[in-house]
Amino acid sequence: MSASLANMQPGDVLPPLTLPAIDRTTLALYAGASGDHNPIHIDLDFARKARMPDVFAHGMLSMAYLGRLLSNWAPQRQIRQFNARFTGITHLGNAVHCTGKVVEKLERDGEQLLRVEIQSANQFGETKIIGDALIAI
């Protein structure tokens, strides 16, 4: 059992994660790494035909950032559940800021867990993803 996680209480916050602004290089690299080459994320002309002002980040890229928030805080092997709901588009130039806090200590099937609420927002404080996770302690 991780002593630092075992000492966490509801209201305690996770160390935040702030990433550089999303740019075209980030989107191209993510498309290559993930295999998600949807043109809405990499082709300006396609995005404009879809009535978007420009390309925008893959939702799963933003979710991956939340995953990094969690795995920077707790060993990946202790993440039992990770849920996310997309609430906004992460546009080019958005600097992603991920935060989280412990909201509950609980036991499930004999295992001690922390439930954390997590979110990503841009530099203007506009929420892009909200979610939660269960972390084994």
N, CA and C of each residue as an Amber inpcrd file, in Angstrom:
protein
   411
   0.8560000  -1.1810000   0.0000000   0.0000000   0.0000000   0.0000000
   0.8980000   1.2390000   0.0000000   0.5950000   2.1810000  -0.8590000
   1.3540000   3.4150000  -0.9280000   0.9830000   4.3070000   0.2590000
   1.9930000   4.6260000   1.0680000   1.7350000   5.4370000   2.2710000
   1.1750000   6.8040000   1.9030000   1.7200000   7.4340000   0.8600000
   1.2470000   8.7730000   0.5140000  -0.2040000   8.7400000   0.0340000
  -0.5780000   7.7260000  -0.7540000  -1.9700000   7.6220000  -1.1930000
  -2.8770000   7.2600000  -0.0250000  -2.4080000   6.3960000   0.8650000
  -3.2130000   5.9900000   2.0190000  -3.5280000   7.1700000   2.9260000
  -2.6710000   8.1820000   2.9270000  -2.8770000   9.3580000   3.7690000
  -3.7770000  10.4120000   3.1250000  -4.1310000  10.2250000   1.8640000
  -4.9710000  11.2050000   1.1770000  -6.3730000  11.1950000   1.7760000
  -6.9670000  12.3620000   1.8170000  -8.3120000  12.5400000   2.3610000
  -9.1700000  13.3090000   1.3600000 -10.4890000  13.1490000   1.4340000
 -11.3530000  13.9540000   0.5760000 -11.0110000  15.4390000   0.7150000
 -10.9340000  16.0910000  -0.4250000 -10.5510000  17.5030000  -0.4670000
  -9.1020000  17.7140000  -0.8610000  -8.2590000  16.6870000  -0.6790000
  -6.8580000  16.8030000  -1.0900000  -6.7840000  16.8780000  -2.6160000
  -5.8480000  17.6680000  -3.1170000  -5.7260000  17.8610000  -4.5630000
  -4.5150000  17.1110000  -5.1140000  -4.6410000  16.7070000  -6.3610000
  -3.5450000  16.0830000  -7.0870000  -2.6120000  17.1700000  -7.5990000
  -1.3350000  16.8620000  -7.7740000  -0.4460000  17.8490000  -8.4010000
  -0.9510000  18.1490000  -9.8130000  -1.1570000  19.4150000 -10.1400000
  -1.7120000  19.7480000 -11.4570000  -0.7170000  19.4390000 -12.5820000
  -1.2410000  19.3330000 -13.7740000  -0.4310000  19.1100000 -14.9680000
  -0.8090000  20.1820000 -15.9800000   0.1650000  20.9830000 -16.3880000
  -0.0650000  22.0090000 -17.3980000   0.8160000  21.6960000 -18.5940000
   0.2050000  21.7200000 -19.7590000   0.9030000  21.3660000 -20.9900000
   0.9960000  22.5720000 -21.9080000   1.9600000  22.5300000 -22.8260000
   2.0680000  23.6450000 -23.7820000   0.8200000  23.7450000 -24.6520000
   0.6750000  24.8940000 -25.2800000  -0.4660000  25.1110000 -26.1670000
  -0.4730000  24.0670000 -27.2830000  -1.6750000  23.6170000 -27.6300000
  -1.8550000  22.6780000 -28.7350000  -1.4640000  23.3800000 -30.0360000
  -0.6050000  22.7150000 -30.8060000  -0.2400000  23.2490000 -32.1160000
  -0.3650000  22.1470000 -33.1650000  -0.1340000  22.4940000 -34.4120000
  -0.2960000  21.5280000 -35.5020000   0.6850000  20.3610000 -35.3850000
   1.8700000  20.6320000 -34.8780000   2.8470000  19.5570000 -34.7040000
   2.3430000  18.5430000 -33.6950000   1.7860000  19.0180000 -32.5780000
   1.2310000  18.1180000 -31.5610000   0.1570000  17.2260000 -32.1820000
  -0.7260000  17.8240000 -32.9840000  -1.8080000  17.0510000 -33.5980000
  -1.2670000  16.0330000 -34.5970000  -0.2690000  16.4070000 -35.3780000
   0.3150000  15.4780000 -36.3480000   1.0140000  14.3270000 -35.6360000
   1.7570000  14.6420000 -34.5800000   2.4410000  13.5870000 -33.8320000
   1.4430000  12.6480000 -33.1720000   0.3710000  13.2060000 -32.6010000
  -0.6350000  12.3540000 -31.9750000  -1.3270000  11.4800000 -33.0230000
  -1.6430000  12.0510000 -34.1640000  -2.2890000  11.2660000 -35.2280000
  -1.4050000  10.0860000 -35.6170000  -0.1210000  10.3160000 -35.7540000
   0.7940000   9.2420000 -36.1070000   0.9110000   8.1960000 -35.0180000
   0.9950000   8.6410000 -33.7840000   1.1600000   7.7090000 -32.6640000
  -0.1050000   6.8990000 -32.4120000  -1.2560000   7.5270000 -32.5660000
  -2.5230000   6.8660000 -32.2350000  -3.1450000   6.1290000 -33.4160000
  -2.7340000   6.5070000 -34.6120000  -3.3760000   5.9510000 -35.7960000
  -4.6860000   6.6450000 -36.1370000  -5.0280000   7.6990000 -35.4150000
  -6.2580000   8.4530000 -35.6610000  -5.9390000   9.6070000 -36.6110000
  -6.1410000   9.3720000 -37.8800000  -5.8270000  10.3710000 -38.9090000
  -7.0870000  11.0710000 -39.4090000  -8.0960000  11.1920000 -38.5570000
  -9.3200000  11.8880000 -38.9380000  -8.9350000  13.2820000 -39.4230000
  -9.3140000  13.6370000 -40.6520000  -8.8800000  14.9230000 -41.2130000
  -9.3920000  16.1440000 -40.4560000 -10.4250000  16.0130000 -39.6570000
 -10.9200000  17.1590000 -38.8800000  -9.8410000  17.6740000 -37.9160000
  -8.8660000  16.8180000 -37.6010000  -7.8090000  17.1860000 -36.6660000
  -6.5020000  17.6160000 -37.3420000  -6.3900000  17.3820000 -38.6560000
  -5.1000000  17.6790000 -39.2970000  -5.2060000  18.4180000 -40.6320000
  -6.3940000  18.5600000 -41.1760000  -6.5670000  19.1630000 -42.4960000
  -7.4510000  20.4090000 -42.3770000  -6.8230000  21.5710000 -42.5110000
  -7.5330000  22.8420000 -42.3590000  -8.7160000  22.9460000 -43.3210000
  -8.5150000  22.5920000 -44.5830000  -9.6060000  22.6870000 -45.5580000
 -10.7840000  21.8070000 -45.1550000 -10.4950000  20.5940000 -44.7200000
 -11.5540000  19.6860000 -44.2850000 -12.3030000  20.2780000 -43.0860000
 -11.5490000  20.8200000 -42.1190000 -12.1720000  21.4120000 -40.9260000
 -13.0880000  22.5720000 -41.3150000 -12.6220000  23.3940000 -42.2250000
 -13.4510000  24.5400000 -42.6450000 -14.7090000  24.0820000 -43.3790000
 -14.6010000  23.0200000 -44.1710000 -15.7920000  22.4790000 -44.8400000
 -16.7920000  21.9480000 -43.8190000 -16.2880000  21.5520000 -42.6570000
 -17.1540000  21.0810000 -41.5700000 -17.6270000  22.2390000 -40.6920000
 -17.3920000  23.4620000 -41.1690000 -17.8200000  24.6940000 -40.4960000
 -17.0920000  24.9560000 -39.1780000 -15.8690000  24.4650000 -39.1050000
 -15.0060000  24.7530000 -37.9570000 -14.0060000  25.8170000 -38.4060000
 -13.5750000  26.6840000 -37.4990000 -12.6110000  27.7190000 -37.8980000
 -11.2270000  27.1430000 -38.2160000 -10.9020000  26.0020000 -37.6420000
  -9.5950000  25.3900000 -37.8510000  -9.6630000  23.9570000 -37.3220000
  -8.5680000  23.2300000 -37.4670000  -8.4850000  21.8960000 -36.8740000
  -8.4890000  22.0370000 -35.3560000  -8.7300000  20.9260000 -34.6710000
  -8.7450000  20.9540000 -33.2040000  -8.2510000  19.6210000 -32.6850000
  -7.9510000  19.5720000 -31.4000000  -7.3410000  18.3980000 -30.7890000
  -8.2810000  17.2050000 -30.7760000  -7.6960000  16.0340000 -30.9210000
  -8.4170000  14.7690000 -30.7560000  -8.9090000  14.7020000 -29.3050000
 -10.1230000  14.2620000 -29.1150000 -10.6260000  14.1040000 -27.7530000
  -9.7600000  13.1580000 -26.9370000  -9.2930000  12.1010000 -27.5840000
  -8.4930000  11.1200000 -26.8530000  -7.1130000  11.6670000 -26.4840000
  -6.6200000  12.6820000 -27.1880000  -5.3710000  13.3210000 -26.7770000
  -5.5890000  14.0180000 -25.4350000  -6.6870000  14.7310000 -25.3220000
  -6.9860000  15.4140000 -24.0570000  -7.2320000  14.4060000 -22.9400000
  -7.8890000  13.2970000 -23.2620000  -8.0960000  12.2600000 -22.2470000
  -6.7580000  11.6530000 -21.8340000  -5.8540000  11.5050000 -22.7890000
  -4.5170000  10.9810000 -22.4650000  -3.7960000  11.9130000 -21.4920000
  -3.9920000  13.2150000 -21.6510000  -3.3880000  14.1530000 -20.7030000
  -3.9390000  13.9240000 -19.2950000  -5.2440000  13.6570000 -19.1960000
  -5.8080000  13.3480000 -17.8770000  -5.2240000  12.0450000 -17.3370000
  -5.0030000  11.0810000 -18.2210000  -4.3480000   9.8420000 -17.8100000
  -2.9490000  10.1050000 -17.2780000  -2.2400000  11.0420000 -17.9000000
  -0.9090000  11.4110000 -17.4170000  -0.9960000  12.0740000 -16.0480000
  -2.0150000  12.9230000 -15.8480000  -2.2340000  13.5200000 -14.5280000
  -2.3190000  12.4230000 -13.4740000  -3.1300000  11.3940000 -13.7660000
  -3.3120000  10.2990000 -12.8140000  -2.0310000   9.4990000 -12.6100000
  -1.3670000   9.1340000 -13.6970000  -0.1830000   8.2730000 -13.5770000
   1.0390000   9.0180000 -13.0540000   1.0380000  10.3430000 -13.1310000
   2.1020000  11.1170000 -12.4650000   1.9180000  11.0830000 -10.9500000
   0.6840000  10.8730000 -10.5040000   0.3370000  10.9200000  -9.0900000
   0.3280000   9.5410000  -8.4510000  -0.1670000   8.5510000  -9.1810000
  -0.2960000   7.1850000  -8.6520000   0.2720000   6.2120000  -9.6820000
   0.8720000   5.1220000  -9.2300000   1.3660000   4.1360000 -10.1960000
   0.2280000   3.6420000 -11.0990000   0.5330000   3.4980000 -12.3730000
  -0.4790000   3.0910000 -13.3460000  -1.1790000   1.7920000 -12.9320000
  -0.4470000   0.8680000 -12.3300000  -1.0320000  -0.4260000 -11.9370000
  -2.1230000  -0.2700000 -10.8650000  -2.2140000   0.9130000 -10.2360000
  -3.2160000   1.1350000  -9.1920000  -4.4700000   1.8380000  -9.7140000
  -4.4760000   2.2070000 -10.9740000  -5.6570000   2.8450000 -11.5580000
  -6.6520000   1.7380000 -11.8960000  -7.7780000   1.7580000 -11.2250000
  -8.7890000   0.7180000 -11.4040000  -9.8810000   1.1150000 -12.3930000
 -10.1460000   2.3930000 -12.4760000 -11.2180000   2.8780000 -13.3490000
 -10.8870000   4.3050000 -13.7310000 -11.2300000   4.6870000 -14.9580000
 -10.9360000   6.0230000 -15.4650000 -12.0450000   6.3730000 -16.4460000
 -12.8590000   7.3470000 -16.1000000 -13.9890000   7.7680000 -16.9270000
 -13.8370000   9.2330000 -17.3020000 -14.3300000   9.5820000 -18.4860000
 -14.2680000  10.9750000 -18.9140000 -15.4780000  11.3090000 -19.7620000
 -15.8810000  12.5590000 -19.6770000 -16.9660000  13.0840000 -20.5130000
 -16.4580000  14.3640000 -21.1580000 -16.5430000  14.4040000 -22.4670000
 -16.0530000  15.5670000 -23.2080000 -17.1010000  16.6700000 -23.1550000
 -16.6750000  17.8560000 -22.7380000 -17.6210000  18.9680000 -22.5760000
 -17.3110000  20.1500000 -23.4860000 -16.1880000  20.1040000 -24.1820000
 -15.8200000  21.1990000 -25.0630000 -14.6770000  20.7960000 -25.9700000
 -14.4880000  21.5690000 -27.0180000 -13.4300000  21.3280000 -27.9870000
 -12.1470000  22.0150000 -27.5220000 -11.0460000  21.2980000 -27.6180000
  -9.7320000  21.8710000 -27.3250000  -9.1580000  22.3680000 -28.6500000
  -9.1530000  23.6860000 -28.8160000  -8.7440000  24.3180000 -30.0690000
  -7.2290000  24.5210000 -30.1190000  -6.7350000  24.7520000 -31.3400000
  -5.3350000  25.1500000 -31.4920000  -5.0740000  26.3500000 -30.5960000
  -3.9330000  26.3760000 -29.9710000  -3.5780000  27.4830000 -29.0890000
  -4.0420000  27.3030000 -27.6590000  -4.8960000  26.3250000 -27.4010000
  -5.3200000  26.0630000 -26.0270000  -4.1900000  25.3820000 -25.2740000
  -3.8580000  25.9180000 -24.1220000  -2.9020000  25.2840000 -23.2130000
  -3.7270000  24.4730000 -22.2250000  -3.5080000  23.1740000 -22.2130000
  -4.3210000  22.2750000 -21.3980000  -3.8030000  22.2530000 -19.9670000
  -4.7260000  22.4320000 -19.0240000  -4.4090000  22.4070000 -17.5950000
  -5.2890000  21.3460000 -16.9550000  -4.6560000  20.3030000 -16.4120000
  -5.3880000  19.1880000 -15.8050000  -5.2920000  19.2600000 -14.2860000
  -6.4160000  19.0500000 -13.6370000  -6.4690000  19.0910000 -12.1750000
  -7.3220000  17.9390000 -11.6620000  -7.1700000  17.6700000 -10.3880000
  -7.9790000  16.6360000  -9.7720000  -7.9960000  16.7830000  -8.2710000
  -9.0040000  16.1670000  -7.6480000  -9.0650000  16.1590000  -6.1880000
  -9.7230000  14.8780000  -5.7180000  -9.3200000  14.4730000  -4.5440000
  -9.9100000  13.2980000  -3.9090000 -11.2850000  13.7000000  -3.4050000
 -12.2920000  12.8830000  -3.7210000 -13.6490000  13.1920000  -3.2590000
 -14.2050000  12.1210000  -2.3260000 -13.5430000  10.9510000  -2.2740000
 -14.0860000   9.8890000  -1.4250000 -13.0270000   8.8160000  -1.1990000
 -13.0440000   8.2520000   0.0240000 -12.3090000   7.0210000   0.3230000
 -13.3570000   5.9400000   0.4650000 -13.1360000   4.7960000  -0.1700000
 -14.1270000   3.7480000  -0.1170000 -13.4650000   2.3810000  -0.1990000
 -14.2690000   1.3700000   0.0500000 -13.8030000  -0.0030000  -0.0870000
 -14.7220000  -0.7050000  -1.0640000 -14.1220000  -1.4360000  -1.9970000
 -14.9020000  -2.2000000  -2.9700000 -14.2370000  -3.5560000  -3.1340000
 -14.9870000  -4.6070000  -2.9040000 -14.4690000  -5.9760000  -3.0230000
 -13.1970000  -6.1750000  -2.2000000 -13.1960000  -5.5920000  -1.0060000
 -12.0710000  -5.7520000  -0.0970000 -10.8610000  -4.8870000  -0.4060000
 -10.9710000  -4.0170000  -1.3920000  -9.8380000  -3.1570000  -1.7720000
 -10.1310000  -1.7150000  -1.3760000  -9.1630000  -1.0700000  -0.7390000
  -9.2810000   0.3410000  -0.3720000  -9.0110000   1.1980000  -1.6060000
  -9.8990000   2.1680000  -1.8360000  -9.8140000   2.9970000  -3.0320000
  -9.9900000   4.4660000  -2.7090000  -9.4730000   5.2810000  -3.5910000
  -9.7660000   6.7120000  -3.5940000 -10.5350000   7.0050000  -4.8670000
 -11.6040000   7.7670000  -4.7410000 -12.2910000   8.2720000  -5.9340000
 -11.8530000   9.7080000  -6.1200000 -11.3710000  10.0110000  -7.3000000
 -10.9190000  11.3570000  -7.6040000 -11.7380000  11.9190000  -8.7550000
 -12.0430000  13.1910000  -8.6760000 -12.6610000  13.9050000  -9.7880000
 -11.5440000  14.6270000 -10.5130000 -11.5660000  14.5590000 -11.8300000
 -10.5150000  15.1620000 -12.6430000 -11.1560000  16.0190000 -13.7290000
 -10.3690000  16.9640000 -14.2280000 -10.8660000  17.7820000 -15.3280000
  -9.7080000  18.3950000 -16.0890000  -9.9900000  18.7510000 -17.3290000
  -9.0460000  19.5500000 -18.1020000  -9.7610000  20.8280000 -18.5060000
  -8.9890000  21.8800000 -18.5690000  -9.5090000  23.1820000 -18.9760000
  -8.4240000  23.8770000 -19.7900000  -8.8260000  24.8960000 -20.5280000
  -7.8240000  25.6740000 -21.2550000  -7.3460000  26.8430000 -20.3960000
  -6.4900000  27.6670000 -20.9670000  -5.9050000  28.7780000 -20.2140000
  -6.9280000  29.8420000 -19.8190000  -8.1150000  29.7580000 -20.3740000
  -9.1770000  30.7080000 -20.0310000 -10.1250000  30.1430000 -18.9770000
  -9.8300000  28.9330000 -18.5010000 -10.6620000  28.3090000 -17.4920000
 -11.8820000  27.5940000 -18.0450000 -11.9560000  27.4460000 -19.3670000
 -13.0820000  26.7480000 -19.9920000 -12.8550000  25.2430000 -19.8960000
 -13.7660000  24.5620000 -19.2280000 -13.6410000  23.1200000 -19.0340000
 -13.8240000  22.3980000 -20.3520000 -12.9500000  21.4300000 -20.6120000
 -13.0040000  20.6420000 -21.8430000 -13.3780000  19.1890000 -21.5750000
 -12.9310000  18.6380000 -20.4430000 -13.2660000  17.2640000 -20.0620000
 -13.4790000  17.2350000 -18.5520000 -14.4810000  16.4870000 -18.1210000
 -14.6460000  16.1830000 -16.7090000 -14.6660000  14.6570000 -16.5840000
 -14.1870000  14.1840000 -15.4690000 -14.1700000  12.7400000 -15.2940000
 -13.9060000  12.3610000 -13.8590000 -13.7240000  11.0610000 -13.6820000
 -13.3610000  10.5540000 -12.3580000 -12.5540000   9.2760000 -12.5250000
 -11.9530000   8.8690000 -11.4540000 -11.1240000   7.6640000 -11.4780000
 -11.1580000   7.0250000 -10.0960000 -10.9390000   5.7220000 -10.0860000
 -10.7550000   4.9810000  -8.8450000  -9.3150000   4.5100000  -8.7990000
  -8.6680000   4.8250000  -7.6880000  -7.2590000   4.5160000  -7.4990000
  -7.1260000   3.6180000  -6.2790000  -6.4790000   2.4650000  -6.4420000
  -6.2430000   1.5660000  -5.3310000  -5.1590000   2.1450000  -4.4310000
  -5.3990000   2.0800000  -3.1130000  -4.3690000   2.5030000  -2.1840000
  -3.8950000   1.2660000  -1.4430000
